[in-house]
Amino acid sequence: MMQFPKIIQGGMGVGVSNWRLANAVSKLGQLGVVSGTALDSLFVRRLADGDKGGDMRRGLDAFPFPEMAKRIWDEYFIPGGKSAGTPYTIAPMHQRRDIRKVVELCIVSNFVEVFLAREGHKNPVGINFLEKVQMPHLSSIYGAMLAGVGYVLMGAGIPLHIPGVMDALSVNHPAEYKLSVTGAVQGQDTAMLFDPADYAEGPLPILDRPRFLAIVSSNTLATTMLRRASGRVDGFIIESPTAGGHNAPPRGKLQLNADGEPVYGERDQVDVAGLRALGAPFWLAGGYGNAEKVREALDQGAAGVQVGTAFAFTRESALRPDLKASLLAKAVAGTGEVFTDPLASPTGFPFKVAQVQGSYSDPEVAAKRTRVCDLGYLREPYAAPDGTIGYRCAAEPVANYVSKGGKVEETVGRKCLCNALMANIGHQQTRKDGFVEPALVTVGDDLNTVAQFLAPGRASYSAADVVESLLSLTERTSAPEPAEPILAHA
Ligand SMILES: Cc1cc2nc3c(=O)[nH]c(=O)nc-3n(C[C@H](O)[C@H](O)[C@H](O)COP(=O)(O)O)c2cc1C
């Protein structure tokens, strides 16, 4: 009988929860989750850095269509790595109808990440996507499915149409996904299409349909997913606003506290009894990174918990060693500070930012950065007056944004998360003028509690230390599956 994990190591983008971390967690019998966000650009940078250790090469060698893998290697691999201070090559940005080369890069990079996370054990591995980053969805999901991904987890939006996409792709049918286009007129064609047959360079394998877990912040959203999703929803991650990464905005009119952070109230509390009544398994997230909270979640009827912050500081995570060390030192001293920034993310969702001197959280550093948009994952598709679809990001140069119909007030306080999150994992871009893109670390409100995982005299800890500690007050076995399958359209 398939079992559910008690601990889900949450997806952490970009690349913080990489294949190495997910592999370590899944090997321990819990669910390791790779971040699927911007994997194509990350892959390009790993190859540009010379693929030290040969892991990307090993993943490419396992890809079912060798010619496609070779095209990507030939285009992006730099033997020995690019010289320090040289800018990284940039892959073309996504659009509704991606050019073939962009689709291939997405398929292959998602395949490799999942393949490596699955190496050396037989347990399931998950992949996490943000619903808001829509344009790479179809090719990314297909690449992950080609590698046998066991779970797809998606939040930051309402992923109603993803279950049906996975149903179609598993049997090699074309998949369609309607892009959200601001200002689209009725009848405007906004569909993205992906047909596996267009990319097959050999027989198309029938693929397992991964389980789908929707990451939501309320009972209403969970109910909506069960009622209206285009296919089976296998469970929920219920994420509270203390969690690292993006948070759901508070219900009702946005109010800020004296420090400028969104104020959450009673209406933002989840009704756990109501969730249980839905009958789908659920995992609680946001501040569940200790044994007592895991016990509490299980006692409330959760299948388990999803934890991010505690895993972000493990030896296996890809967070840059200097950032890891400085924040761990603050956690030990109890002086780590986290600001829930209502403006930083171009998505418009609140975004948690660890305060690190010399990083993008530092106003002086932020002021020195000239706006540029060259990765473009958070661009918002909009209906241009000439009937085409345009793309704009509130963190791009203000004049460009405004010339595309964006409002100037929307640009205030926005930060380039695409470049910053690449910098968080050591793949920071160097500009032609020598400017190095700064990091912007996201963590949960519970940053300081990660000190609990450090054994006396130790300066680091592993994924196994976290898993062992979290499960220390509970049985180590996994939760059994419910007897009845959970059906959408209930
Ligand atoms: C560094 C970091 C990056 C994150 N990135 C993502 C992401 O890309 N997608 C996502 O759904 N959640 C993301 N999260 C949220 C985690 O998956 C998880 O739900 C959350 O961290 C749980 O709360 P905790 O931080 O209190 O453990 C991120 C969290 C952290 C700490």
The ligand as a MOL file (V3000), in Angstrom:
LIG
                    3D

  0  0  0     0  0            999 V3000
M  V30 BEGIN CTAB
M  V30 COUNTS 31 33 0 0 0
M  V30 BEGIN ATOM
M  V30 1 C 14.0910 29.7160 1.0320 0
M  V30 2 C 12.6460 29.4120 0.8120 0
M  V30 3 C 12.1380 29.4020 -0.4880 0
M  V30 4 C 10.8150 29.0380 -0.7230 0
M  V30 5 N 10.3680 28.9490 -2.0070 0
M  V30 6 C 9.1430 28.4460 -2.2660 0
M  V30 7 C 8.7290 28.1840 -3.6100 0
M  V30 8 O 9.4740 28.4060 -4.5670 0
M  V30 9 N 7.4910 27.6770 -3.7980 0
M  V30 10 C 6.6440 27.3950 -2.7560 0
M  V30 11 O 5.5270 26.9160 -2.9920 0
M  V30 12 N 7.0150 27.6230 -1.4790 0
M  V30 13 C 8.2470 28.1210 -1.2230 0
M  V30 14 N 8.6560 28.2770 0.0750 0
M  V30 15 C 7.7620 27.8100 1.1700 0
M  V30 16 C 8.1220 26.3800 1.6120 0
M  V30 17 O 7.9050 25.4470 0.6010 0
M  V30 18 C 7.3230 25.9600 2.8520 0
M  V30 19 O 5.9530 25.8640 2.5840 0
M  V30 20 C 7.5050 26.9120 4.0150 0
M  V30 21 O 8.8590 27.2370 4.1420 0
M  V30 22 C 6.9840 26.2940 5.3020 0
M  V30 23 O 7.0820 27.1720 6.3760 0
M  V30 24 P 8.4320 27.3310 7.2650 0
M  V30 25 O 9.2960 28.2440 6.4690 0
M  V30 26 O 7.9500 27.9670 8.5270 0
M  V30 27 O 9.0190 25.9850 7.4610 0
M  V30 28 C 9.9630 28.7070 0.3550 0
M  V30 29 C 10.4700 28.7580 1.6650 0
M  V30 30 C 11.7840 29.0990 1.9010 0
M  V30 31 C 12.3000 29.1230 3.3150 0
M  V30 END ATOM
M  V30 BEGIN BOND
M  V30 1 1 1 2
M  V30 2 1 2 3
M  V30 3 2 2 30
M  V30 4 2 3 4
M  V30 5 1 4 5
M  V30 6 1 4 28
M  V30 7 2 5 6
M  V30 8 1 6 7
M  V30 9 1 6 13
M  V30 10 2 7 8
M  V30 11 1 7 9
M  V30 12 1 9 10
M  V30 13 2 10 11
M  V30 14 1 10 12
M  V30 15 2 12 13
M  V30 16 1 13 14
M  V30 17 1 14 15
M  V30 18 1 14 28
M  V30 19 1 15 16
M  V30 20 1 16 17
M  V30 21 1 16 18
M  V30 22 1 18 19
M  V30 23 1 18 20
M  V30 24 1 20 21
M  V30 25 1 20 22
M  V30 26 1 22 23
M  V30 27 1 23 24
M  V30 28 2 24 25
M  V30 29 1 24 26
M  V30 30 1 24 27
M  V30 31 2 28 29
M  V30 32 1 29 30
M  V30 33 1 30 31
M  V30 END BOND
M  V30 END CTAB
M  END
